[in-house]
Amino acid sequence: MKAHVYVTLKRTVLDAQGKTVADALQRMNYKGVTDVRQGKYFCIELEDNKDVAAIRCEVERIASEVLVNPVIEEYTFRLES
């Protein structure tokens, strides 16, 4: 099983890199772009010998304890079998 974890800055935190990209896209005449947020992506391979609830708990623990700075970042994830 794979866990796809997406980490981004919280909405309340200034995303300078995302703002720079959004500004560049607007200067390049990409009219439909209203905002850009940058982040990190992790693909974690997990053993399939646990039930989905246990895997979800493990991924949440990994994300909150290792991958994310909870002061400025948040995460979402999805599982793929």
PDB file with SEQRES, HELIX, SHEET and CRYST1 records, atoms N, CA, C and O in Angstrom:
SEQRES   1 A   81  MET LYS ALA HIS VAL TYR VAL THR LEU LYS ARG THR VAL          
SEQRES   2 A   81  LEU ASP ALA GLN GLY LYS THR VAL ALA ASP ALA LEU GLN          
SEQRES   3 A   81  ARG MET ASN TYR LYS GLY VAL THR ASP VAL ARG GLN GLY          
SEQRES   4 A   81  LYS TYR PHE CYS ILE GLU LEU GLU ASP ASN LYS ASP VAL          
SEQRES   5 A   81  ALA ALA ILE ARG CYS GLU VAL GLU ARG ILE ALA SER GLU          
SEQRES   6 A   81  VAL LEU VAL ASN PRO VAL ILE GLU GLU TYR THR PHE ARG          
SEQRES   7 A   81  LEU GLU SER                                                  
HELIX    1 AA1 ALA A   16  ARG A   27  1                                  12    
HELIX    2 AA2 VAL A   52  ILE A   62  1                                  11    
HELIX    3 AA3 ALA A   63  LEU A   67  3                                   5    
SHEET    1 AA1 3 GLY A  39  GLU A  45  0                                        
SHEET    2 AA1 3 LYS A   2  LEU A   9 -1                                        
SHEET    3 AA1 3 GLU A  73  GLU A  80 -1                                        
CRYST1    1.000    1.000    1.000  90.00  90.00  90.00 P 1           1          
ATOM      1  N   MET A   1       0.846  -1.169   0.000  1.00  0.00           N  
ATOM      2  CA  MET A   1       0.000   0.000   0.000  1.00  0.00           C  
ATOM      3  C   MET A   1       0.896   1.238   0.000  1.00  0.00           C  
ATOM      4  O   MET A   1       1.992   1.226   0.561  1.00  0.00           O  
ATOM      5  N   LYS A   2       0.415   2.302  -0.636  1.00  0.00           N  
ATOM      6  CA  LYS A   2       1.137   3.568  -0.671  1.00  0.00           C  
ATOM      7  C   LYS A   2       0.306   4.650  -0.004  1.00  0.00           C  
ATOM      8  O   LYS A   2      -0.918   4.691  -0.128  1.00  0.00           O  
ATOM      9  N   ALA A   3       1.000   5.519   0.702  1.00  0.00           N  
ATOM     10  CA  ALA A   3       0.378   6.717   1.252  1.00  0.00           C  
ATOM     11  C   ALA A   3       0.983   7.909   0.532  1.00  0.00           C  
ATOM     12  O   ALA A   3       2.203   8.059   0.475  1.00  0.00           O  
ATOM     13  N   HIS A   4       0.127   8.752  -0.014  1.00  0.00           N  
ATOM     14  CA  HIS A   4       0.562   9.979  -0.680  1.00  0.00           C  
ATOM     15  C   HIS A   4       0.248  11.122   0.285  1.00  0.00           C  
ATOM     16  O   HIS A   4      -0.918  11.424   0.541  1.00  0.00           O  
ATOM     17  N   VAL A   5       1.296  11.753   0.817  1.00  0.00           N  
ATOM     18  CA  VAL A   5       1.140  12.789   1.830  1.00  0.00           C  
ATOM     19  C   VAL A   5       1.528  14.139   1.217  1.00  0.00           C  
ATOM     20  O   VAL A   5       2.607  14.292   0.646  1.00  0.00           O  
ATOM     21  N   TYR A   6       0.627  15.107   1.351  1.00  0.00           N  
ATOM     22  CA  TYR A   6       0.831  16.452   0.816  1.00  0.00           C  
ATOM     23  C   TYR A   6       0.928  17.429   1.984  1.00  0.00           C  
ATOM     24  O   TYR A   6       0.012  17.523   2.802  1.00  0.00           O  
ATOM     25  N   VAL A   7       2.041  18.153   2.056  1.00  0.00           N  
ATOM     26  CA  VAL A   7       2.287  19.098   3.144  1.00  0.00           C  
ATOM     27  C   VAL A   7       2.330  20.506   2.546  1.00  0.00           C  
ATOM     28  O   VAL A   7       3.062  20.758   1.589  1.00  0.00           O  
ATOM     29  N   THR A   8       1.545  21.413   3.113  1.00  0.00           N  
ATOM     30  CA  THR A   8       1.536  22.801   2.659  1.00  0.00           C  
ATOM     31  C   THR A   8       1.580  23.729   3.860  1.00  0.00           C  
ATOM     32  O   THR A   8       1.294  23.335   4.991  1.00  0.00           O  
ATOM     33  N   LEU A   9       1.948  24.977   3.579  1.00  0.00           N  
ATOM     34  CA  LEU A   9       1.900  25.977   4.629  1.00  0.00           C  
ATOM     35  C   LEU A   9       0.444  26.255   4.982  1.00  0.00           C  
ATOM     36  O   LEU A   9      -0.430  26.194   4.116  1.00  0.00           O  
ATOM     37  N   LYS A  10       0.184  26.556   6.230  1.00  0.00           N  
ATOM     38  CA  LYS A  10      -1.166  26.937   6.637  1.00  0.00           C  
ATOM     39  C   LYS A  10      -1.561  28.209   5.899  1.00  0.00           C  
ATOM     40  O   LYS A  10      -0.703  29.010   5.528  1.00  0.00           O  
ATOM     41  N   ARG A  11      -2.848  28.390   5.688  1.00  0.00           N  
ATOM     42  CA  ARG A  11      -3.346  29.584   4.982  1.00  0.00           C  
ATOM     43  C   ARG A  11      -2.949  30.871   5.679  1.00  0.00           C  
ATOM     44  O   ARG A  11      -2.829  31.912   5.033  1.00  0.00           O  
ATOM     45  N   THR A  12      -2.743  30.816   6.989  1.00  0.00           N  
ATOM     46  CA  THR A  12      -2.395  32.017   7.750  1.00  0.00           C  
ATOM     47  C   THR A  12      -0.909  32.375   7.634  1.00  0.00           C  
ATOM     48  O   THR A  12      -0.487  33.425   8.119  1.00  0.00           O  
ATOM     49  N   VAL A  13      -0.115  31.508   6.995  1.00  0.00           N  
ATOM     50  CA  VAL A  13       1.328  31.729   6.848  1.00  0.00           C  
ATOM     51  C   VAL A  13       1.607  32.223   5.431  1.00  0.00           C  
ATOM     52  O   VAL A  13       1.124  31.642   4.459  1.00  0.00           O  
ATOM     53  N   LEU A  14       2.382  33.288   5.320  1.00  0.00           N  
ATOM     54  CA  LEU A  14       2.745  33.825   4.015  1.00  0.00           C  
ATOM     55  C   LEU A  14       3.546  32.798   3.231  1.00  0.00           C  
ATOM     56  O   LEU A  14       4.546  32.277   3.724  1.00  0.00           O  
ATOM     57  N   ASP A  15       3.109  32.507   2.013  1.00  0.00           N  
ATOM     58  CA  ASP A  15       3.809  31.578   1.128  1.00  0.00           C  
ATOM     59  C   ASP A  15       4.520  32.411   0.059  1.00  0.00           C  
ATOM     60  O   ASP A  15       3.978  32.637  -1.023  1.00  0.00           O  
ATOM     61  N   ALA A  16       5.737  32.864   0.372  1.00  0.00           N  
ATOM     62  CA  ALA A  16       6.476  33.756  -0.524  1.00  0.00           C  
ATOM     63  C   ALA A  16       6.755  33.100  -1.872  1.00  0.00           C  
ATOM     64  O   ALA A  16       6.646  33.753  -2.911  1.00  0.00           O  
ATOM     65  N   GLN A  17       7.115  31.816  -1.867  1.00  0.00           N  
ATOM     66  CA  GLN A  17       7.399  31.120  -3.127  1.00  0.00           C  
ATOM     67  C   GLN A  17       6.131  30.992  -3.964  1.00  0.00           C  
ATOM     68  O   GLN A  17       6.166  31.214  -5.174  1.00  0.00           O  
ATOM     69  N   GLY A  18       5.029  30.643  -3.345  1.00  0.00           N  
ATOM     70  CA  GLY A  18       3.764  30.550  -4.064  1.00  0.00           C  
ATOM     71  C   GLY A  18       3.345  31.891  -4.637  1.00  0.00           C  
ATOM     72  O   GLY A  18       2.860  31.963  -5.766  1.00  0.00           O  
ATOM     73  N   LYS A  19       3.533  32.962  -3.858  1.00  0.00           N  
ATOM     74  CA  LYS A  19       3.199  34.310  -4.319  1.00  0.00           C  
ATOM     75  C   LYS A  19       4.049  34.706  -5.524  1.00  0.00           C  
ATOM     76  O   LYS A  19       3.542  35.305  -6.473  1.00  0.00           O  
ATOM     77  N   THR A  20       5.336  34.374  -5.490  1.00  0.00           N  
ATOM     78  CA  THR A  20       6.234  34.677  -6.602  1.00  0.00           C  
ATOM     79  C   THR A  20       5.794  33.956  -7.871  1.00  0.00           C  
ATOM     80  O   THR A  20       5.785  34.545  -8.952  1.00  0.00           O  
ATOM     81  N   VAL A  21       5.432  32.694  -7.742  1.00  0.00           N  
ATOM     82  CA  VAL A  21       4.964  31.922  -8.896  1.00  0.00           C  
ATOM     83  C   VAL A  21       3.646  32.494  -9.423  1.00  0.00           C  
ATOM     84  O   VAL A  21       3.472  32.637 -10.633  1.00  0.00           O  
ATOM     85  N   ALA A  22       2.728  32.818  -8.529  1.00  0.00           N  
ATOM     86  CA  ALA A  22       1.438  33.389  -8.947  1.00  0.00           C  
ATOM     87  C   ALA A  22       1.651  34.707  -9.692  1.00  0.00           C  
ATOM     88  O   ALA A  22       1.022  34.945 -10.723  1.00  0.00           O  
ATOM     89  N   ASP A  23       2.528  35.556  -9.178  1.00  0.00           N  
ATOM     90  CA  ASP A  23       2.818  36.829  -9.838  1.00  0.00           C  
ATOM     91  C   ASP A  23       3.419  36.611 -11.221  1.00  0.00           C  
ATOM     92  O   ASP A  23       3.053  37.294 -12.177  1.00  0.00           O  
ATOM     93  N   ALA A  24       4.348  35.652 -11.327  1.00  0.00           N  
ATOM     94  CA  ALA A  24       4.969  35.355 -12.623  1.00  0.00           C  
ATOM     95  C   ALA A  24       3.938  34.842 -13.622  1.00  0.00           C  
ATOM     96  O   ALA A  24       3.963  35.230 -14.790  1.00  0.00           O  
ATOM     97  N   LEU A  25       3.045  33.984 -13.180  1.00  0.00           N  
ATOM     98  CA  LEU A  25       2.009  33.453 -14.073  1.00  0.00           C  
ATOM     99  C   LEU A  25       1.087  34.562 -14.575  1.00  0.00           C  
ATOM    100  O   LEU A  25       0.683  34.565 -15.737  1.00  0.00           O  
ATOM    101  N   GLN A  26       0.758  35.504 -13.688  1.00  0.00           N  
ATOM    102  CA  GLN A  26      -0.086  36.622 -14.107  1.00  0.00           C  
ATOM    103  C   GLN A  26       0.631  37.506 -15.115  1.00  0.00           C  
ATOM    104  O   GLN A  26       0.019  37.974 -16.075  1.00  0.00           O  
ATOM    105  N   ARG A  27       1.935  37.741 -14.906  1.00  0.00           N  
ATOM    106  CA  ARG A  27       2.713  38.528 -15.870  1.00  0.00           C  
ATOM    107  C   ARG A  27       2.812  37.820 -17.219  1.00  0.00           C  
ATOM    108  O   ARG A  27       2.963  38.463 -18.258  1.00  0.00           O  
ATOM    109  N   MET A  28       2.726  36.488 -17.191  1.00  0.00           N  
ATOM    110  CA  MET A  28       2.796  35.697 -18.430  1.00  0.00           C  
ATOM    111  C   MET A  28       1.417  35.513 -19.060  1.00  0.00           C  
ATOM    112  O   MET A  28       1.254  34.719 -19.986  1.00  0.00           O  
ATOM    113  N   ASN A  29       0.426  36.247 -18.556  1.00  0.00           N  
ATOM    114  CA  ASN A  29      -0.933  36.267 -19.096  1.00  0.00           C  
ATOM    115  C   ASN A  29      -1.726  34.988 -18.866  1.00  0.00           C  
ATOM    116  O   ASN A  29      -2.610  34.665 -19.660  1.00  0.00           O  
ATOM    117  N   TYR A  30      -1.432  34.256 -17.799  1.00  0.00           N  
ATOM    118  CA  TYR A  30      -2.287  33.152 -17.378  1.00  0.00           C  
ATOM    119  C   TYR A  30      -3.391  33.767 -16.527  1.00  0.00           C  
ATOM    120  O   TYR A  30      -3.244  33.911 -15.313  1.00  0.00           O  
ATOM    121  N   LYS A  31      -4.485  34.123 -17.167  1.00  0.00           N  
ATOM    122  CA  LYS A  31      -5.531  34.934 -16.542  1.00  0.00           C  
ATOM    123  C   LYS A  31      -6.327  34.194 -15.473  1.00  0.00           C  
ATOM    124  O   LYS A  31      -6.822  34.833 -14.544  1.00  0.00           O  
ATOM    125  N   GLY A  32      -6.470  32.885 -15.565  1.00  0.00           N  
ATOM    126  CA  GLY A  32      -7.330  32.160 -14.639  1.00  0.00           C  
ATOM    127  C   GLY A  32      -6.695  31.832 -13.302  1.00  0.00           C  
ATOM    128  O   GLY A  32      -7.384  31.335 -12.411  1.00  0.00           O  
ATOM    129  N   VAL A  33      -5.407  32.090 -13.127  1.00  0.00           N  
ATOM    130  CA  VAL A  33      -4.710  31.746 -11.891  1.00  0.00           C  
ATOM    131  C   VAL A  33      -4.961  32.833 -10.848  1.00  0.00           C  
ATOM    132  O   VAL A  33      -4.636  34.001 -11.065  1.00  0.00           O  
ATOM    133  N   THR A  34      -5.546  32.436  -9.709  1.00  0.00           N  
ATOM    134  CA  THR A  34      -5.825  33.409  -8.650  1.00  0.00           C  
ATOM    135  C   THR A  34      -4.911  33.244  -7.436  1.00  0.00           C  
ATOM    136  O   THR A  34      -4.735  34.188  -6.666  1.00  0.00           O  
ATOM    137  N   ASP A  35      -4.326  32.052  -7.256  1.00  0.00           N  
ATOM    138  CA  ASP A  35      -3.461  31.824  -6.098  1.00  0.00           C  
ATOM    139  C   ASP A  35      -2.616  30.584  -6.359  1.00  0.00           C  
ATOM    140  O   ASP A  35      -3.046  29.669  -7.062  1.00  0.00           O  
ATOM    141  N   VAL A  36      -1.421  30.556  -5.796  1.00  0.00           N  
ATOM    142  CA  VAL A  36      -0.544  29.386  -5.869  1.00  0.00           C  
ATOM    143  C   VAL A  36       0.001  29.142  -4.469  1.00  0.00           C  
ATOM    144  O   VAL A  36       0.474  30.069  -3.812  1.00  0.00           O  
ATOM    145  N   ARG A  37      -0.064  27.903  -4.016  1.00  0.00           N  
ATOM    146  CA  ARG A  37       0.528  27.505  -2.745  1.00  0.00           C  
ATOM    147  C   ARG A  37       1.517  26.386  -3.053  1.00  0.00           C  
ATOM    148  O   ARG A  37       1.169  25.424  -3.739  1.00  0.00           O  
ATOM    149  N   GLN A  38       2.725  26.500  -2.563  1.00  0.00           N  
ATOM    150  CA  GLN A  38       3.724  25.462  -2.783  1.00  0.00           C  
ATOM    151  C   GLN A  38       3.770  24.544  -1.571  1.00  0.00           C  
ATOM    152  O   GLN A  38       3.283  24.894  -0.496  1.00  0.00           O  
ATOM    153  N   GLY A  39       4.352  23.381  -1.751  1.00  0.00           N  
ATOM    154  CA  GLY A  39       4.425  22.443  -0.639  1.00  0.00           C  
ATOM    155  C   GLY A  39       5.376  21.295  -0.915  1.00  0.00           C  
ATOM    156  O   GLY A  39       6.220  21.359  -1.809  1.00  0.00           O  
ATOM    157  N   LYS A  40       5.219  20.246  -0.128  1.00  0.00           N  
ATOM    158  CA  LYS A  40       6.050  19.048  -0.242  1.00  0.00           C  
ATOM    159  C   LYS A  40       5.139  17.843  -0.466  1.00  0.00           C  
ATOM    160  O   LYS A  40       3.982  17.829  -0.046  1.00  0.00           O  
ATOM    161  N   TYR A  41       5.687  16.846  -1.132  1.00  0.00           N  
ATOM    162  CA  TYR A  41       4.945  15.616  -1.408  1.00  0.00           C  
ATOM    163  C   TYR A  41       5.806  14.437  -0.972  1.00  0.00           C  
ATOM    164  O   TYR A  41       6.999  14.386  -1.271  1.00  0.00           O  
ATOM    165  N   PHE A  42       5.197  13.491  -0.266  1.00  0.00           N  
ATOM    166  CA  PHE A  42       5.881  12.279   0.159  1.00  0.00           C  
ATOM    167  C   PHE A  42       5.066  11.073  -0.297  1.00  0.00           C  
ATOM    168  O   PHE A  42       3.844  11.054  -0.149  1.00  0.00           O  
ATOM    169  N   CYS A  43       5.733  10.081  -0.845  1.00  0.00           N  
ATOM    170  CA  CYS A  43       5.098   8.815  -1.191  1.00  0.00           C  
ATOM    171  C   CYS A  43       5.717   7.759  -0.276  1.00  0.00           C  
ATOM    172  O   CYS A  43       6.911   7.471  -0.367  1.00  0.00           O  
ATOM    173  N   ILE A  44       4.907   7.192   0.595  1.00  0.00           N  
ATOM    174  CA  ILE A  44       5.399   6.235   1.595  1.00  0.00           C  
ATOM    175  C   ILE A  44       4.843   4.857   1.278  1.00  0.00           C  
ATOM    176  O   ILE A  44       3.629   4.678   1.189  1.00  0.00           O  
ATOM    177  N   GLU A  45       5.724   3.888   1.108  1.00  0.00           N  
ATOM    178  CA  GLU A  45       5.318   2.494   0.869  1.00  0.00           C  
ATOM    179  C   GLU A  45       5.111   1.814   2.218  1.00  0.00           C  
ATOM    180  O   GLU A  45       5.967   1.886   3.100  1.00  0.00           O  
ATOM    181  N   LEU A  46       3.970   1.156   2.368  1.00  0.00           N  
ATOM    182  CA  LEU A  46       3.622   0.488   3.620  1.00  0.00           C  
ATOM    183  C   LEU A  46       3.263  -0.975   3.365  1.00  0.00           C  
ATOM    184  O   LEU A  46       2.773  -1.333   2.293  1.00  0.00           O  
ATOM    185  N   GLU A  47       3.515  -1.807   4.366  1.00  0.00           N  
ATOM    186  CA  GLU A  47       3.115  -3.213   4.263  1.00  0.00           C  
ATOM    187  C   GLU A  47       1.596  -3.308   4.223  1.00  0.00           C  
ATOM    188  O   GLU A  47       0.901  -2.525   4.870  1.00  0.00           O  
ATOM    189  N   ASP A  48       1.087  -4.263   3.466  1.00  0.00           N  
ATOM    190  CA  ASP A  48      -0.361  -4.444   3.327  1.00  0.00           C  
ATOM    191  C   ASP A  48      -0.958  -5.352   4.396  1.00  0.00           C  
ATOM    192  O   ASP A  48      -2.138  -5.693   4.318  1.00  0.00           O  
ATOM    193  N   ASN A  49      -0.174  -5.749   5.387  1.00  0.00           N  
ATOM    194  CA  ASN A  49      -0.670  -6.744   6.339  1.00  0.00           C  
ATOM    195  C   ASN A  49      -1.467  -6.140   7.497  1.00  0.00           C  
ATOM    196  O   ASN A  49      -1.771  -6.848   8.457  1.00  0.00           O  
ATOM    197  N   LYS A  50      -1.810  -4.866   7.434  1.00  0.00           N  
ATOM    198  CA  LYS A  50      -2.613  -4.218   8.470  1.00  0.00           C  
ATOM    199  C   LYS A  50      -3.939  -3.785   7.876  1.00  0.00           C  
ATOM    200  O   LYS A  50      -4.063  -3.632   6.660  1.00  0.00           O  
ATOM    201  N   ASP A  51      -4.925  -3.589   8.726  1.00  0.00           N  
ATOM    202  CA  ASP A  51      -6.197  -3.083   8.208  1.00  0.00           C  
ATOM    203  C   ASP A  51      -6.066  -1.592   7.889  1.00  0.00           C  
ATOM    204  O   ASP A  51      -5.142  -0.926   8.356  1.00  0.00           O  
ATOM    205  N   VAL A  52      -6.981  -1.090   7.106  1.00  0.00           N  
ATOM    206  CA  VAL A  52      -6.906   0.284   6.623  1.00  0.00           C  
ATOM    207  C   VAL A  52      -6.933   1.290   7.769  1.00  0.00           C  
ATOM    208  O   VAL A  52      -6.244   2.308   7.706  1.00  0.00           O  
ATOM    209  N   ALA A  53      -7.706   1.026   8.801  1.00  0.00           N  
ATOM    210  CA  ALA A  53      -7.765   1.941   9.946  1.00  0.00           C  
ATOM    211  C   ALA A  53      -6.400   2.049  10.628  1.00  0.00           C  
ATOM    212  O   ALA A  53      -5.984   3.141  11.015  1.00  0.00           O  
ATOM    213  N   ALA A  54      -5.707   0.925  10.774  1.00  0.00           N  
ATOM    214  CA  ALA A  54      -4.380   0.931  11.402  1.00  0.00           C  
ATOM    215  C   ALA A  54      -3.370   1.666  10.518  1.00  0.00           C  
ATOM    216  O   ALA A  54      -2.512   2.392  11.019  1.00  0.00           O  
ATOM    217  N   ILE A  55      -3.478   1.475   9.213  1.00  0.00           N  
ATOM    218  CA  ILE A  55      -2.578   2.168   8.287  1.00  0.00           C  
ATOM    219  C   ILE A  55      -2.831   3.671   8.345  1.00  0.00           C  
ATOM    220  O   ILE A  55      -1.885   4.459   8.368  1.00  0.00           O  
ATOM    221  N   ARG A  56      -4.106   4.075   8.370  1.00  0.00           N  
ATOM    222  CA  ARG A  56      -4.431   5.511   8.464  1.00  0.00           C  
ATOM    223  C   ARG A  56      -3.822   6.115   9.734  1.00  0.00           C  
ATOM    224  O   ARG A  56      -3.246   7.202   9.693  1.00  0.00           O  
ATOM    225  N   CYS A  57      -3.949   5.419  10.843  1.00  0.00           N  
ATOM    226  CA  CYS A  57      -3.379   5.899  12.111  1.00  0.00           C  
ATOM    227  C   CYS A  57      -1.865   6.044  12.012  1.00  0.00           C  
ATOM    228  O   CYS A  57      -1.290   7.023  12.487  1.00  0.00           O  
ATOM    229  N   GLU A  58      -1.233   5.061  11.394  1.00  0.00           N  
ATOM    230  CA  GLU A  58       0.223   5.100  11.262  1.00  0.00           C  
ATOM    231  C   GLU A  58       0.668   6.264  10.377  1.00  0.00           C  
ATOM    232  O   GLU A  58       1.634   6.951  10.706  1.00  0.00           O  
ATOM    233  N   VAL A  59      -0.017   6.492   9.266  1.00  0.00           N  
ATOM    234  CA  VAL A  59       0.333   7.596   8.373  1.00  0.00           C  
ATOM    235  C   VAL A  59       0.109   8.931   9.071  1.00  0.00           C  
ATOM    236  O   VAL A  59       0.937   9.832   8.943  1.00  0.00           O  
ATOM    237  N   GLU A  60      -0.982   9.079   9.799  1.00  0.00           N  
ATOM    238  CA  GLU A  60      -1.233  10.313  10.542  1.00  0.00           C  
ATOM    239  C   GLU A  60      -0.138  10.561  11.580  1.00  0.00           C  
ATOM    240  O   GLU A  60       0.291  11.697  11.779  1.00  0.00           O  
ATOM    241  N   ARG A  61       0.297   9.522  12.219  1.00  0.00           N  
ATOM    242  CA  ARG A  61       1.371   9.663  13.216  1.00  0.00           C  
ATOM    243  C   ARG A  61       2.679  10.061  12.546  1.00  0.00           C  
ATOM    244  O   ARG A  61       3.374  10.956  13.027  1.00  0.00           O  
ATOM    245  N   ILE A  62       3.020   9.402  11.438  1.00  0.00           N  
ATOM    246  CA  ILE A  62       4.246   9.742  10.698  1.00  0.00           C  
ATOM    247  C   ILE A  62       4.199  11.202  10.257  1.00  0.00           C  
ATOM    248  O   ILE A  62       5.161  11.949  10.437  1.00  0.00           O  
ATOM    249  N   ALA A  63       3.076  11.594   9.682  1.00  0.00           N  
ATOM    250  CA  ALA A  63       2.960  12.967   9.178  1.00  0.00           C  
ATOM    251  C   ALA A  63       3.080  13.983  10.307  1.00  0.00           C  
ATOM    252  O   ALA A  63       3.839  14.946  10.200  1.00  0.00           O  
ATOM    253  N   SER A  64       2.339  13.773  11.381  1.00  0.00           N  
ATOM    254  CA  SER A  64       2.325  14.767  12.455  1.00  0.00           C  
ATOM    255  C   SER A  64       3.620  14.804  13.262  1.00  0.00           C  
ATOM    256  O   SER A  64       3.983  15.856  13.787  1.00  0.00           O  
ATOM    257  N   GLU A  65       4.329  13.666  13.372  1.00  0.00           N  
ATOM    258  CA  GLU A  65       5.541  13.624  14.187  1.00  0.00           C  
ATOM    259  C   GLU A  65       6.818  13.871  13.396  1.00  0.00           C  
ATOM    260  O   GLU A  65       7.819  14.310  13.962  1.00  0.00           O  
ATOM    261  N   VAL A  66       6.797  13.594  12.083  1.00  0.00           N  
ATOM    262  CA  VAL A  66       8.043  13.650  11.315  1.00  0.00           C  
ATOM    263  C   VAL A  66       7.981  14.626  10.131  1.00  0.00           C  
ATOM    264  O   VAL A  66       8.916  15.400   9.926  1.00  0.00           O  
ATOM    265  N   LEU A  67       6.915  14.598   9.369  1.00  0.00           N  
ATOM    266  CA  LEU A  67       6.882  15.319   8.099  1.00  0.00           C  
ATOM    267  C   LEU A  67       6.450  16.777   8.205  1.00  0.00           C  
ATOM    268  O   LEU A  67       6.806  17.586   7.349  1.00  0.00           O  
ATOM    269  N   VAL A  68       5.698  17.122   9.226  1.00  0.00           N  
ATOM    270  CA  VAL A  68       5.062  18.431   9.308  1.00  0.00           C  
ATOM    271  C   VAL A  68       5.573  19.234  10.503  1.00  0.00           C  
ATOM    272  O   VAL A  68       5.771  18.698  11.593  1.00  0.00           O  
ATOM    273  N   ASN A  69       5.778  20.512  10.277  1.00  0.00           N  
ATOM    274  CA  ASN A  69       5.991  21.443  11.378  1.00  0.00           C  
ATOM    275  C   ASN A  69       4.611  21.982  11.729  1.00  0.00           C  
ATOM    276  O   ASN A  69       4.092  22.836  11.011  1.00  0.00           O  
ATOM    277  N   PRO A  70       4.004  21.509  12.809  1.00  0.00           N  
ATOM    278  CA  PRO A  70       2.602  21.851  13.093  1.00  0.00           C  
ATOM    279  C   PRO A  70       2.347  23.328  13.362  1.00  0.00           C  
ATOM    280  O   PRO A  70       1.196  23.763  13.336  1.00  0.00           O  
ATOM    281  N   VAL A  71       3.370  24.094  13.616  1.00  0.00           N  
ATOM    282  CA  VAL A  71       3.196  25.524  13.852  1.00  0.00           C  
ATOM    283  C   VAL A  71       2.833  26.240  12.554  1.00  0.00           C  
ATOM    284  O   VAL A  71       2.002  27.149  12.558  1.00  0.00           O  
ATOM    285  N   ILE A  72       3.458  25.831  11.431  1.00  0.00           N  
ATOM    286  CA  ILE A  72       3.249  26.557  10.176  1.00  0.00           C  
ATOM    287  C   ILE A  72       2.708  25.710   9.035  1.00  0.00           C  
ATOM    288  O   ILE A  72       2.353  26.252   7.989  1.00  0.00           O  
ATOM    289  N   GLU A  73       2.635  24.386   9.211  1.00  0.00           N  
ATOM    290  CA  GLU A  73       2.232  23.511   8.114  1.00  0.00           C  
ATOM    291  C   GLU A  73       1.019  22.653   8.480  1.00  0.00           C  
ATOM    292  O   GLU A  73       0.717  22.432   9.652  1.00  0.00           O  
ATOM    293  N   GLU A  74       0.343  22.183   7.444  1.00  0.00           N  
ATOM    294  CA  GLU A  74      -0.749  21.226   7.587  1.00  0.00           C  
ATOM    295  C   GLU A  74      -0.568  20.153   6.515  1.00  0.00           C  
ATOM    296  O   GLU A  74       0.232  20.317   5.595  1.00  0.00           O  
ATOM    297  N   TYR A  75      -1.310  19.061   6.639  1.00  0.00           N  
ATOM    298  CA  TYR A  75      -1.146  17.978   5.681  1.00  0.00           C  
ATOM    299  C   TYR A  75      -2.477  17.330   5.343  1.00  0.00           C  
ATOM    300  O   TYR A  75      -3.451  17.413   6.091  1.00  0.00           O  
ATOM    301  N   THR A  76      -2.479  16.692   4.203  1.00  0.00           N  
ATOM    302  CA  THR A  76      -3.560  15.797   3.802  1.00  0.00           C  
ATOM    303  C   THR A  76      -2.875  14.557   3.228  1.00  0.00           C  
ATOM    304  O   THR A  76      -1.707  14.599   2.842  1.00  0.00           O  
ATOM    305  N   PHE A  77      -3.619  13.462   3.179  1.00  0.00           N  
ATOM    306  CA  PHE A  77      -3.058  12.267   2.557  1.00  0.00           C  
ATOM    307  C   PHE A  77      -4.163  11.412   1.963  1.00  0.00           C  
ATOM    308  O   PHE A  77      -5.342  11.535   2.296  1.00  0.00           O  
ATOM    309  N   ARG A  78      -3.719  10.536   1.064  1.00  0.00           N  
ATOM    310  CA  ARG A  78      -4.632   9.537   0.502  1.00  0.00           C  
ATOM    311  C   ARG A  78      -3.883   8.220   0.424  1.00  0.00           C  
ATOM    312  O   ARG A  78      -2.665   8.188   0.248  1.00  0.00           O  
ATOM    313  N   LEU A  79      -4.633   7.135   0.558  1.00  0.00           N  
ATOM    314  CA  LEU A  79      -4.052   5.799   0.487  1.00  0.00           C  
ATOM    315  C   LEU A  79      -4.371   5.176  -0.865  1.00  0.00           C  
ATOM    316  O   LEU A  79      -5.438   5.397  -1.437  1.00  0.00           O  
ATOM    317  N   GLU A  80      -3.423   4.398  -1.357  1.00  0.00           N  
ATOM    318  CA  GLU A  80      -3.582   3.696  -2.641  1.00  0.00           C  
ATOM    319  C   GLU A  80      -3.121   2.263  -2.448  1.00  0.00           C  
ATOM    320  O   GLU A  80      -2.015   2.016  -1.966  1.00  0.00           O  
ATOM    321  N   SER A  81      -3.967   1.327  -2.823  1.00  0.00           N  
ATOM    322  CA  SER A  81      -3.570  -0.078  -2.648  1.00  0.00           C  
ATOM    323  C   SER A  81      -2.901  -0.630  -3.878  1.00  0.00           C  
ATOM    324  O   SER A  81      -2.507  -1.796  -3.895  1.00  0.00           O  
TER     325      SER A  81                                                      
END                                                                             
